[in-house]
Structures are given as C-alpha cells and as structure tokens.
Amino acid sequence: MDWEVKIETKLKDGILDPQGKAVKTGLKSLGYENVDSVFVGKYMEIIIKDISKKEDASEMVEDMCKKLLANPVIEEYKYELNKMEG
Amino acid sequence: MKAGVVTFPGSNCDHDVYDVLSKIFSFDTDLIWHQKRHLNNYDLLVLPGGFSYGDYLRSGAIARFARIMDSVIDFALAGGLVLGICNGFQILLESNLLPGAMKVNDNLKFVCKNVSLEVNNNKTTFTNHYREKEIIEMPVAHGEGNYYIDKKGLNSLIDNNQIVLRYANQSENPNGSVENIAGISNKKGNILGLMPHPERCSEDIISPGRRDGYRLFSSIVANLKAGGEQIG
C-alpha cells in the first residue's frame, strides 16, 4: 500500500513569527484592514511506498516530523495521511 | 594540539577557521569531510559557519544527520571541546547539544556587520582571556540568528551561567534574540555556540586593529596547555 502525506509545520502559538508579521503588514497596506494575524509555515508532500497498515505509516510520519521535519522546540506540525489510489 | 574543522556541503568559513587554528595558534588541524564516520584524537572540534545543505528546511537541520555527527555528538557528550560558529551554532541546537532554537531574524534581513558584544561569562574555557563584562566587537553575518528559548529554559541558562556572550544592548542586537543572547554554552562548559565570527577578527591582515576574536582561541589554547580536559 502506498500513502500520500501532506504535512504542515508552523511556529507554536505564542512564539513571535517575524515572517507572519511582515506579511500581515503587507496585507494591511494593501487595504485588508480586517486581517488580524498571519502565520507563515511550511508545507510538504511525501509519498511513502509499501506499508500495509495506516497506523504504521502514521507512526513513521510522526517520527519523521519529530526528528527532522519540525523542530519541536519552536514548531508544531499536523498532517493528513491518505491511501494512494491505483 | 590537534583540532578538527568539520566541512559540510555549503560550509564556507571552514578554511577561515582552519587558517586561524593552524597558522596563528599552531594547531595540527584537519578539515574533516562530513561523510567520515570516525574522528581522530582531537583536542578541539569546530563546526564552522556557512550554509550547510543550503539552509534547507531549517538552518542546521539536515547537517545534524550527516554521517560524522554521531561521532561529534559522542565527542561532545564525553566532554570534548566543541565550538560552533554561526551555522555551527545552529547545528549544535538542532543536535540538542545546546538548548533552544533559531528563528529567522526579526527584521527578515540577512545582517552582515560588526556588532558590540558583552562578555557575560568569562569563566569558560572559551572566554577566560576576556574581562568580565568587557565590551568587545565581532562581525556577524546571518539571516537566522534569532535565538529563542522558553522562559523555563532561559531561567536555567541564567542559573547555570550559560549565557556567555550578549549583544551589548538592544540596538546592537541584529536579530531579535531573547535577552540579547549571542552565544551560550552547555552546563558543563565544554560546548560553545555563538553567532558572531571570531575567526574573522583574529589577525591584523583581515581586521586591522580589531582582534577581539583572537582571545577566544587563545583562551582555548591556554586551557589545553594547562592540561584541560582532553578526550582521546
């Protein structure tokens, strides 16, 4: 079974995000006065091959996020794991 | 005295450090390619500045898993002297050899200039040729030097006197780091990570009249000669 993973990482709540702050200023100066906050994160797509159980694939993704894809000191992550068709 | 400078793909200060260690301080110095697995008997390891793996994902995140890093981590945990400069500091954080993490500079700019620093702890192997609270000057050159640590971690750094260098004041702080932190050590004091580049201000030919980096290396040498802890 093959799996497609969509992972997002961003700075944890409460940690000032300099990029988000700059983008917010940009949006405001474009006239989007209602914009209250912006967080900039990262998005990754990963394809995992030949794992039969979803729990095993999920465990592997958790591991990848903790070890490399996110820095748990400052970042949080979430992901979507879907079976690939065909 | 034997020193090793680890070269990752994208390191660009490795030769600067090599020059200072070998030519000014007479270290028998090796450049160590990141794909090596084992280390010779070194008295000092340096993780140099640069952009290892293009800074992809996060600065230092991928270098942390280079083949040589297991040996570097073993060496550091056994008490060996490890100095991480700029990207080297980022790698030490990603390796959990030092606490905290780096964020993008507050002003989103790559900052390359001389800054004033305060020597906050001159009792370390790396800084005992400076005076306590001495104001010194070193160049910085980075886009991700915005050191972050949570309140609890910060208190622990303060309690254990691990904040070694600070930017002299808020206006000298080029990146927005917590408490103006520019360099920290581990609890034991054998690992130092700093954003400024001491190797760029250690000899007159490169930075005439400004040699505040020299004493960081001379501190290390004096400690080694005095029989400081060596890991073989």
Chai-1 contact restraints between the chains, C-beta under 6 A:
chainA,res_idxA,chainB,res_idxB,connection_type,confidence,min_distance_angstrom,max_distance_angstrom,comment,restraint_id
A,P18,B,V104,contact,1.0,0.0,6.0,A-B,restraint_1
A,P18,B,D106,contact,1.0,0.0,6.0,A-B,restraint_2
A,P18,B,L108,contact,1.0,0.0,6.0,A-B,restraint_3
A,A22,B,L108,contact,1.0,0.0,6.0,A-B,restraint_4
A,N71,B,R58,contact,1.0,0.0,6.0,A-B,restraint_5
A,N71,B,A101,contact,1.0,0.0,6.0,A-B,restraint_6
A,V73,B,A101,contact,1.0,0.0,6.0,A-B,restraint_7
A,I74,B,A101,contact,1.0,0.0,6.0,A-B,restraint_8
A,I74,B,Y148,contact,1.0,0.0,6.0,A-B,restraint_9
